[in-house]
Amino acid sequence: MAKKVNIEITNPVGLYASPATELVDAVKLYKSHVTLNYNEKSVNMKSLMGVLSLGIPHKAKIEIVVEGEDEGTAMDMIVEKIKSLEIGTIQ
């Protein structure tokens, strides 16, 4: 069963290239399919260009969905990475 988390972007610049690159690189280590949903659009979170194409600004609300064999550990890592990069708060 897919795992979902809602996040509000708190970084004043939004989800910009540097933290997006770190998130994408970390997500690529897992086998599960990871989708980032924002503003009625969905992208594969293993694609940096896809994530950056959304232009996610400060105070945006995003949803991350993880589905696959290692979804639990992948979701735990994503939540911890977002906290450590200080780009958003878990809703």
Secondary structure as UniProt FT lines:
FT   STRAND          3..9
FT   TURN            12..13
FT   HELIX           17..27
FT   TURN            28..29
FT   STRAND          33..38
FT   TURN            39..40
FT   STRAND          41..44
FT   TURN            45..46
FT   HELIX           48..53
FT   TURN            58..59
FT   STRAND          61..67
FT   TURN            69..70
FT   HELIX           71..85
FT   STRAND          88..90
//
